[in-house]
C-alpha cells in the first residue's frame, strides 16, 4: 500500500482520501483544544479524552 506522510506530525497515512481527511480534521480539533487549555484546562482535558476514544 502506498502511504503518505503527514507534513505536520510525520504520521504515515494510507493513500486514501478519507483517512487523510480524518487525520487533517484531528489536527484541526487538536489546535482548538490547545486554545481551550488557556481558558478552561478541565474542559480541554475532557475533550482530549474524547479525542483519544475517537482515534
C-alpha positions as a Markdown table, in Angstrom:
| # | Residue | x | y | z |
|---|---|---|---|---|
| 1 | Unk | 0.0 | 0.0 | 0.0 |
| 2 | Unk | 1.3 | 3.4 | -0.9 |
| 3 | Unk | 1.5 | 5.8 | 2.1 |
| 4 | Unk | 1.6 | 9.5 | 2.6 |
| 5 | Unk | 3.4 | 11.3 | 5.4 |
| 6 | Unk | 1.7 | 14.0 | 7.4 |
| 7 | Unk | 3.7 | 17.2 | 7.0 |
| 8 | Unk | 2.6 | 18.3 | 10.5 |
| 9 | Unk | 3.4 | 15.3 | 12.6 |
| 10 | Unk | 5.2 | 12.8 | 10.4 |
| 11 | Unk | 2.5 | 10.1 | 10.7 |
| 12 | Unk | 2.3 | 7.5 | 8.0 |
| 13 | Unk | -1.2 | 7.6 | 6.4 |
| 14 | Unk | -2.7 | 5.3 | 3.8 |
| 15 | Unk | -3.1 | 6.8 | 0.3 |
| 16 | Unk | -6.8 | 7.1 | 0.9 |
| 17 | Unk | -8.7 | 10.4 | 0.8 |
| 18 | Unk | -11.0 | 9.6 | 3.8 |
| 19 | Unk | -8.1 | 8.6 | 6.0 |
| 20 | Unk | -6.2 | 11.8 | 5.1 |
| 21 | Unk | -9.3 | 13.9 | 5.7 |
| 22 | Unk | -9.9 | 12.4 | 9.1 |
| 23 | Unk | -6.3 | 12.9 | 10.1 |
| 24 | Unk | -6.5 | 16.6 | 9.0 |
| 25 | Unk | -9.7 | 17.1 | 11.0 |
| 26 | Unk | -8.0 | 15.6 | 14.0 |
| 27 | Unk | -5.2 | 18.2 | 13.7 |
| 28 | Unk | -7.8 | 21.0 | 13.5 |
| 29 | Unk | -9.5 | 19.7 | 16.6 |
| 30 | Unk | -6.2 | 19.5 | 18.5 |
| 31 | Unk | -5.5 | 23.1 | 17.7 |
| 32 | Unk | -8.9 | 24.2 | 19.1 |
| 33 | Unk | -8.3 | 22.1 | 22.2 |
| 34 | Unk | -4.9 | 23.7 | 22.7 |
| 35 | Unk | -6.5 | 27.1 | 22.5 |
| 36 | Unk | -9.1 | 25.9 | 25.0 |
| 37 | Unk | -6.4 | 25.0 | 27.5 |
| 38 | Unk | -5.8 | 28.6 | 28.3 |
| 39 | Unk | -9.5 | 29.3 | 29.0 |
| 40 | Unk | -10.6 | 26.0 | 30.7 |
| 41 | Unk | -8.0 | 23.3 | 31.4 |
| 42 | Unk | -10.7 | 21.0 | 32.8 |
| 43 | Unk | -12.8 | 21.2 | 29.7 |
| 44 | Unk | -9.7 | 20.8 | 27.5 |
| 45 | Unk | -8.9 | 17.5 | 29.3 |
| 46 | Unk | -12.4 | 16.2 | 28.7 |
| 47 | Unk | -12.2 | 17.0 | 25.0 |
| 48 | Unk | -8.7 | 15.4 | 24.7 |
| 49 | Unk | -10.1 | 12.3 | 26.4 |
| 50 | Unk | -12.9 | 12.1 | 23.9 |
| 51 | Unk | -10.4 | 12.6 | 21.0 |
| 52 | Unk | -8.4 | 9.6 | 22.3 |
| 53 | Unk | -11.6 | 7.4 | 22.3 |
| 54 | Unk | -12.3 | 8.5 | 18.7 |
| 55 | Unk | -8.9 | 7.6 | 17.5 |
